[in-house]
Amino acid sequence: MTRKIFGTDGVRGRANSYPMTADLALRLGAAAGRFFRKDGTNGHRVVIGKDTRLSGYMIENALTAGLTSTGMNVLLLGPVPTPAVGFLTHSMRADVGIMISASHNPHQDNGIKLFGPDGFKLSDDAEAEIEALLEGEIDYARPENIGRARRIDDGRRGYMEFAKTTFPTGRRLNGLKVVVDCANGAAYRAAPEVLWELGAEVISIGTSPNGTNINDGCGSTDTALAARTIRETGADVGICLDGDADRVMILDENGEVADGDQIMALFAARWAESQRLAGNTLVATVMSNLGLERFLGGRGITLERTPVGDRYVVERMRAGGWNLGGEQSGHIVMTDYATTGDGLIAGLQFLSAMVEGNRRASDLSVSFDRVPQLLKNVRYAAGTEPLALANVKSAIGDAEARLNGSGRLLIRKSGTEPLIRVMAECEDEALLTQVVDGIVAEVEAAGVS
């Protein structure tokens, strides 16, 4: 089946513009409700979480109306991290979980992510079936079978208690000063409280959401504030989350950033040494740096690459029986603990490495030398296909010929925004800039929005 509204991470777009409208959310809720209530019986339930975007209220209410209209009982969690929705969907025996968030995007955007009863994100096939129901006539429930909705006050606490169990038993964070940047997003309460309860001295930033400041000058996509705070306060380490807390960047005591590749390298090496790394394999996307691949190969660890998107990382992990994967952007997936990327739990694993080895963050945050990598994004006009144009194809072919096996070139459309992403890796930085800029120029010449 062809998917039209679902991208690489659910449905996403600008709030109050298709597909992120109240009308579409209502119909999507009804279609999802019908999909998960195939047997027509009562008692089916769905949990809904959200981040702190102003539009979350609108989308939450519309989804609730659609779901209850088909007989689903809705449990509203309020602002919680995306991984909390995955965890609570499974632990609360719900049929489906929904997270309302556009992750690292600005507040003007929003999104809808769906989780199955096992807590994992829905497959492409399941999303296609829901779209088919969405396009047809919805079979609504009889009046006496309309669902109920109620708020759940202890969902966040349940997730927090679970997150603490992933930290080594008997260990504490006493003596560590930790800056945590919550991006004014979904983890603005959970993350600082967990760190404090484990004994850390916590310096919280990005914890004053107002509906429009999510990811604004803070969080995993803008670490300058956290770096400055670390240096000003003499903190030992920084944990920077994104708007829905499924991504993380780690900052050392100097404010230097360790991205997802460096974090995965550390975890993979530690887990392999303790024989915890299933199949001696790490799963990452085509965006992960060539330096990571070389680092792992030198330790006999296999790197499995997938298309971009943490859902594809998870699918490959489950298919292979592997327990560690993620993305350079900071999704760290540890299926021993969670069903999706979890920035807080990944941060706790980094802190446990500091505590257990009595190491500074800077001792752990750089495992390999990165091969120079350049990524540029080009926004294109809706309805156009720049990558299908002859001049763009020719520029890509020329770039591949110039690299001639000395580097790597990756051109792709974003699954969540109208962007062409142009990425290359090469030891020759001058050549790297030339090939990327050459392709970007041709895409721009094709017309941008």
C-alpha positions as CSV (number, residue, x, y, z in Angstrom):
1,M,0.0,0.0,0.0
2,T,1.2,3.6,-0.7
3,R,1.7,5.8,2.3
4,K,0.8,9.5,1.7
5,I,0.8,11.2,5.1
6,F,3.2,9.1,7.1
7,G,6.9,9.9,6.7
8,T,10.0,8.3,8.3
9,D,8.7,9.2,11.8
10,G,4.9,9.3,11.8
11,V,2.9,12.3,10.5
12,R,4.6,15.7,10.6
13,G,4.1,19.2,9.3
14,R,3.3,22.8,10.1
15,A,0.5,23.2,12.7
16,N,-2.8,24.2,11.2
17,S,-1.6,23.3,7.7
18,Y,-2.2,19.9,6.1
19,P,-1.6,17.3,7.3
20,M,-1.3,18.7,10.8
21,T,-4.8,20.0,11.1
22,A,-7.5,19.3,13.7
23,D,-9.6,17.8,11.0
24,L,-7.0,15.3,9.8
25,A,-6.0,14.5,13.4
26,L,-9.7,13.6,14.2
27,R,-10.0,11.4,11.2
28,L,-6.6,9.8,11.8
29,G,-7.6,9.1,15.4
30,A,-10.8,7.4,14.1
31,A,-8.9,5.4,11.6
32,A,-6.3,4.3,14.1
33,G,-9.1,3.4,16.6
34,R,-10.9,1.3,14.0
35,F,-7.6,-0.4,13.1
36,F,-6.9,-1.4,16.7
37,R,-10.5,-2.2,17.5
38,K,-11.0,-4.7,14.7
39,D,-12.9,-7.2,16.9
40,G,-15.5,-4.5,17.7
41,T,-15.4,-5.3,21.4
42,N,-15.2,-2.7,24.2
43,G,-12.3,-2.2,26.6
44,H,-9.6,-1.2,24.1
45,R,-7.3,1.6,25.3
46,V,-4.9,4.1,23.9
47,V,-2.3,6.3,25.8
48,I,-1.5,9.7,24.4
49,G,1.5,11.8,25.4
50,K,2.7,15.1,24.0
51,D,5.5,17.6,24.2
52,T,5.1,21.3,25.1
53,R,4.0,22.8,21.8
54,L,1.0,25.1,21.9
55,S,-0.6,23.1,19.1
56,G,-0.4,20.0,21.2
57,Y,-3.7,20.9,22.9
58,M,-5.5,21.1,19.5
59,I,-4.0,17.8,18.2
60,E,-4.6,16.0,21.5
61,N,-8.3,17.0,21.6
62,A,-8.9,16.1,18.0
63,L,-7.2,12.7,18.3
64,T,-9.2,12.0,21.4
65,A,-12.5,12.8,19.6
66,G,-11.6,10.5,16.8
67,L,-10.4,7.6,19.0
68,T,-13.4,7.7,21.3
69,S,-15.8,7.9,18.3
70,T,-14.7,4.4,17.4
71,G,-14.9,3.1,20.9
72,M,-11.4,3.5,22.1
73,N,-10.8,4.5,25.7
74,V,-8.2,7.3,25.9
75,L,-5.6,7.8,28.7
76,L,-4.0,11.2,28.5
77,L,-0.5,11.4,29.9
78,G,0.2,15.1,29.4
79,P,3.8,16.2,28.6
80,V,6.1,13.1,28.7
81,P,9.1,12.0,26.6
82,T,8.5,9.9,23.5
83,P,10.2,6.9,25.1
84,A,7.8,7.1,28.0
85,V,4.9,6.6,25.6
86,G,6.6,3.5,24.2
87,F,7.2,2.2,27.8
88,L,3.7,3.1,29.1
89,T,1.9,1.7,26.1
90,H,3.4,-1.7,26.9
91,S,3.3,-1.5,30.7
92,M,-0.3,-0.2,30.8
93,R,-1.4,-3.0,28.4
94,A,-2.7,-0.4,25.9
95,D,-3.6,-1.4,22.3
96,V,-1.8,1.7,20.9
97,G,0.3,4.6,22.0
98,I,0.4,8.0,20.4
99,M,3.0,10.8,20.9
100,I,2.2,14.3,19.7
101,S,5.6,15.9,18.9
102,A,7.7,17.2,16.1
103,S,10.9,16.2,18.0
104,H,13.7,18.6,17.3
105,N,11.7,20.8,14.9
106,P,10.6,24.4,15.9
107,H,7.3,25.0,17.7
108,Q,5.4,25.9,14.5
109,D,5.6,22.2,13.5
110,N,4.0,19.2,15.1
111,G,3.7,15.5,14.5
112,I,1.9,12.3,15.5
113,K,3.9,9.1,16.2
114,L,2.1,5.8,16.7
115,F,3.2,2.8,18.8
116,G,1.9,-0.7,18.8
117,P,0.9,-2.7,21.9
118,D,4.5,-3.9,22.3
119,G,5.7,-0.4,22.7
120,F,7.5,-0.3,19.3
121,K,6.7,2.2,16.6
122,L,4.3,0.9,13.9
123,S,5.6,-0.7,10.8
124,D,5.2,0.8,7.4
125,D,2.5,-1.8,6.6
126,A,0.4,-1.0,9.6
127,E,0.6,2.7,8.8
128,A,-0.5,2.0,5.2
129,E,-3.5,0.1,6.5
130,I,-4.5,3.0,8.7
131,E,-4.1,5.3,5.8
132,A,-6.4,3.1,3.8
133,L,-9.0,3.3,6.5
134,L,-8.5,7.1,6.7
135,E,-9.4,7.4,3.0
136,G,-12.5,5.4,3.3
137,E,-15.7,5.6,5.3
138,I,-15.0,5.2,9.1
139,D,-17.1,2.6,10.9
140,Y,-18.0,4.6,14.0
141,A,-19.1,3.0,17.3
142,R,-22.7,2.8,18.4
143,P,-23.7,5.5,20.9
144,E,-23.5,3.1,23.9
145,N,-20.0,2.0,22.8
146,I,-18.4,5.4,22.5
147,G,-15.1,5.5,24.4
148,R,-14.1,7.5,27.5
149,A,-11.2,9.8,28.1
150,R,-9.4,10.6,31.3
151,R,-6.1,12.1,32.5
152,I,-3.4,9.9,34.0
153,D,-1.4,11.8,36.6
154,D,1.3,9.1,37.5
155,G,2.5,8.2,34.0
156,R,5.5,10.4,34.2
157,R,6.4,9.0,37.6
158,G,6.1,5.5,36.3
159,Y,8.5,6.2,33.5
160,M,10.9,8.0,35.9
161,E,11.0,5.0,38.2
162,F,11.8,2.7,35.3
163,A,14.6,5.0,34.0
164,K,16.3,4.9,37.4
165,T,16.4,1.1,37.3
166,T,18.7,1.3,34.2
167,F,21.4,2.9,36.3
168,P,23.7,0.4,38.1
169,T,22.2,-0.8,41.4
170,G,24.0,0.6,44.4
171,R,25.6,3.4,42.4
172,R,24.9,7.1,42.9
173,L,25.7,10.4,41.2
174,N,26.9,12.0,44.4
175,G,29.6,14.6,43.8
176,L,28.7,15.1,40.1
177,K,27.5,18.4,38.9
178,V,25.3,17.9,35.9
179,V,23.9,20.4,33.5
180,V,20.7,19.1,31.9
181,D,19.1,21.0,29.0
182,C,15.6,19.8,28.4
183,A,14.9,22.1,25.3
184,N,11.8,23.5,27.0
185,G,10.3,20.2,25.9
186,A,8.7,17.0,27.1
187,A,11.3,16.0,29.7
188,Y,11.4,19.4,31.4
189,R,10.3,17.8,34.7
190,A,11.3,14.1,34.3
191,A,15.0,14.5,33.5
192,P,16.1,16.9,36.2
193,E,14.1,15.0,38.8
194,V,15.6,11.6,37.9
195,L,19.2,13.0,38.0
196,W,18.5,14.7,41.4
197,E,17.0,11.5,42.8
198,L,20.1,9.6,41.8
199,G,22.2,12.1,43.8
200,A,23.6,14.6,41.3
201,E,23.8,18.3,41.8
202,V,21.5,19.4,38.9
203,I,21.7,22.6,37.0
204,S,18.6,22.7,34.8
205,I,18.1,24.8,31.7
206,G,15.4,24.7,29.1
207,T,12.8,23.8,31.7
208,S,10.4,26.8,31.3
209,P,8.2,25.8,28.4
210,N,5.6,28.4,27.2
211,G,4.3,26.6,24.1
212,T,6.5,28.4,21.6
213,N,10.1,28.1,23.0
214,I,10.6,24.4,22.5
215,N,14.1,23.8,20.9
216,D,14.6,27.5,20.7
217,G,18.2,28.3,21.3
218,C,18.6,25.2,23.5
219,G,18.5,21.4,23.5
220,S,20.4,18.8,21.4
221,T,20.3,20.9,18.3
222,D,21.7,24.1,19.9
223,T,24.2,23.2,22.6
224,A,25.8,26.7,23.0
225,L,23.8,27.6,26.1
226,A,24.6,24.3,27.8
227,A,28.3,24.6,26.9
228,R,28.4,28.2,28.4
229,T,26.5,27.0,31.5
230,I,29.0,24.2,32.0
231,R,32.0,26.5,31.8
232,E,30.4,29.2,34.1
233,T,29.3,26.7,36.8
234,G,32.3,24.3,36.6
235,A,29.9,21.4,35.9
236,D,31.3,17.9,35.2
237,V,29.1,17.0,32.3
238,G,26.1,18.1,30.3
239,I,23.1,16.2,28.9
240,C,21.2,18.0,26.1
241,L,17.9,16.5,25.1
242,D,15.6,17.5,22.2
243,G,12.0,18.5,22.3
244,D,10.6,15.0,22.9
245,A,13.7,13.6,24.7
246,D,14.4,10.7,22.3
247,R,17.7,12.3,21.3
248,V,20.8,13.3,23.3
249,M,24.1,15.1,23.0
250,I,26.7,14.7,25.7
251,L,28.9,17.7,26.6
252,D,32.2,17.2,28.5
253,E,33.5,19.4,31.3
254,N,34.9,21.8,28.7
255,G,31.6,22.1,26.9
256,E,32.8,20.0,23.9
257,V,30.1,17.9,22.3
258,A,29.9,14.2,21.8
259,D,27.3,13.3,19.1
260,G,25.4,10.1,18.7
261,D,28.3,8.4,16.8
262,Q,30.8,9.0,19.7
263,I,28.2,7.9,22.3
264,M,27.5,4.7,20.3
265,A,31.2,4.0,20.0
266,L,31.7,4.2,23.7
267,F,28.7,2.0,24.5
268,A,29.5,-0.6,21.9
269,A,33.1,-0.9,23.1
270,R,32.0,-1.2,26.7
271,W,29.3,-3.6,26.0
272,A,31.5,-5.8,23.8
273,E,34.2,-5.9,26.5
274,S,31.6,-7.1,29.0
275,Q,30.0,-9.4,26.5
276,R,26.7,-7.5,26.6
277,L,26.7,-6.5,22.9
278,A,24.4,-9.0,21.2
279,G,25.9,-10.5,18.1
280,N,28.9,-8.1,18.5
281,T,27.0,-5.8,16.2
282,L,26.0,-2.1,16.3
283,V,23.2,-0.8,14.0
284,A,23.5,2.8,12.7
285,T,22.3,4.7,9.7
286,V,24.0,5.7,6.5
287,M,24.7,9.1,8.1
288,S,27.1,7.7,10.7
289,N,30.7,8.8,10.3
290,L,33.2,6.6,8.5
291,G,35.4,7.0,11.6
292,L,32.9,5.1,13.7
293,E,33.0,2.2,11.2
294,R,36.8,2.1,11.3
295,F,36.8,2.3,15.2
296,L,34.3,-0.6,15.4
297,G,36.2,-2.7,12.8
298,G,39.4,-2.4,14.7
299,R,37.6,-4.0,17.7
300,G,36.0,-6.8,15.7
301,I,32.5,-5.2,16.0
302,T,30.2,-5.3,13.0
303,L,28.5,-2.1,11.8
304,E,25.1,-2.6,10.2
305,R,23.9,0.4,8.3
306,T,20.2,1.3,7.6
307,P,18.3,4.1,6.0
308,V,17.9,7.3,8.0
309,G,15.3,7.1,10.7
310,D,15.4,5.5,14.2
311,R,12.5,3.3,13.3
312,Y,14.6,1.6,10.6
313,V,17.4,1.2,13.1
314,V,15.0,-0.5,15.5
315,E,13.5,-2.7,12.8
316,R,17.0,-4.0,11.8
317,M,17.9,-4.5,15.4
318,R,14.8,-6.6,16.1
319,A,15.3,-8.6,12.9
320,G,18.9,-9.4,13.8
321,G,18.5,-9.8,17.5
322,W,20.9,-6.9,18.2
323,N,20.5,-4.7,21.3
324,L,22.4,-1.5,20.5
325,G,21.9,1.0,17.7
326,G,21.2,4.6,16.9
327,E,21.9,7.7,14.8
328,Q,24.5,10.4,14.6
329,S,21.8,12.9,15.5
330,G,21.6,11.5,19.0
331,H,19.0,8.7,18.9
332,I,20.5,6.0,21.0
333,V,18.5,2.8,21.0
334,M,19.1,0.2,23.7
335,T,16.4,-2.5,23.4
336,D,17.5,-4.0,26.7
337,Y,15.9,-0.9,28.2
338,A,13.6,0.8,25.7
339,T,11.7,0.4,22.5
340,T,12.9,3.6,20.9
341,G,15.6,6.2,21.3
342,D,15.8,7.5,24.9
343,G,17.9,10.5,25.6
344,L,17.6,10.3,29.4
345,I,18.5,6.6,29.6
346,A,21.4,7.1,27.3
347,G,22.6,10.0,29.5
348,L,22.4,7.7,32.5
349,Q,24.5,5.1,30.7
350,F,27.2,7.7,30.0
351,L,27.1,8.9,33.7
352,S,27.4,5.3,34.8
353,A,30.6,5.0,32.8
354,M,31.9,8.1,34.5
355,V,31.0,6.8,38.0
356,E,32.2,3.2,37.5
357,G,35.6,4.2,36.1
358,N,36.0,7.4,38.1
359,R,36.5,9.1,34.7
360,R,36.0,12.6,33.5
361,A,33.5,13.2,30.7
362,S,36.3,14.2,28.3
363,D,38.0,10.8,28.9
364,L,34.9,9.1,27.5
365,S,33.4,11.5,25.0
366,V,35.9,11.0,22.1
367,S,36.4,7.4,21.0
368,F,37.6,8.0,17.5
369,D,38.8,10.7,15.1
370,R,36.0,11.7,12.7
371,V,36.5,11.6,9.0
372,P,35.7,15.2,7.8
373,Q,32.0,15.2,7.0
374,L,30.0,18.0,5.5
375,L,26.2,18.1,5.5
376,K,24.1,20.9,3.8
377,N,20.3,21.1,3.6
378,V,18.5,22.7,0.7
379,R,14.9,23.6,1.0
380,Y,12.8,22.9,-2.1
381,A,9.4,24.0,-3.3
382,A,6.4,21.7,-2.7
383,G,5.5,19.7,-5.7
384,T,9.0,19.8,-7.3
385,E,11.5,16.9,-7.6
386,P,15.0,18.4,-7.8
387,L,16.7,15.0,-7.7
388,A,15.0,13.9,-10.9
389,L,16.5,16.8,-12.9
390,A,19.3,16.1,-15.4
391,N,21.6,18.8,-14.2
392,V,21.3,17.7,-10.6
393,K,21.9,14.0,-11.6
394,S,25.0,15.2,-13.6
395,A,26.4,17.1,-10.6
396,I,25.9,14.0,-8.4
397,G,27.7,11.8,-10.9
398,D,30.6,14.3,-11.2
399,A,30.9,14.4,-7.4
400,E,31.1,10.6,-7.2
401,A,33.7,10.5,-9.9
402,R,35.9,13.1,-8.1
403,L,35.7,11.2,-4.8
404,N,36.6,8.0,-6.7
405,G,36.5,5.7,-3.7
406,S,38.3,8.1,-1.4
407,G,35.1,9.1,0.4
408,R,31.4,8.7,0.7
409,L,28.5,10.7,-0.8
410,L,24.9,10.5,0.4
411,I,22.0,12.5,-1.2
412,R,18.5,12.1,0.2
413,K,15.2,13.8,0.8
414,S,14.2,14.4,4.4
415,G,11.3,12.3,5.5
416,T,10.0,15.1,7.8
417,E,10.7,18.4,6.0
418,P,10.9,19.6,2.3
419,L,14.7,19.4,2.3
420,I,17.3,17.8,0.2
421,R,20.2,16.7,2.4
422,V,23.6,16.6,0.7
423,M,26.3,14.8,2.8
424,A,29.8,13.8,1.9
425,E,32.9,12.4,3.7
426,C,36.4,12.8,2.6
427,E,39.9,13.2,4.1
428,D,40.6,16.0,1.6
429,E,38.5,18.8,3.1
430,A,38.9,21.1,0.1
431,L,37.5,18.4,-2.2
432,L,34.8,17.7,0.3
433,T,33.6,21.3,0.2
434,Q,33.8,21.5,-3.6
435,V,31.7,18.4,-4.2
436,V,29.0,19.3,-1.7
437,D,28.8,22.9,-2.8
438,G,28.6,21.9,-6.4
439,I,25.5,19.7,-5.8
440,V,23.9,22.3,-3.5
441,A,24.3,24.9,-6.2
442,E,22.5,22.8,-8.8
443,V,19.7,21.9,-6.4
444,E,19.3,25.6,-5.6
445,A,19.3,26.5,-9.3
446,A,16.4,24.1,-9.8
447,G,14.3,26.5,-7.6
448,V,13.8,26.6,-3.8
449,S,10.8,27.5,-1.7
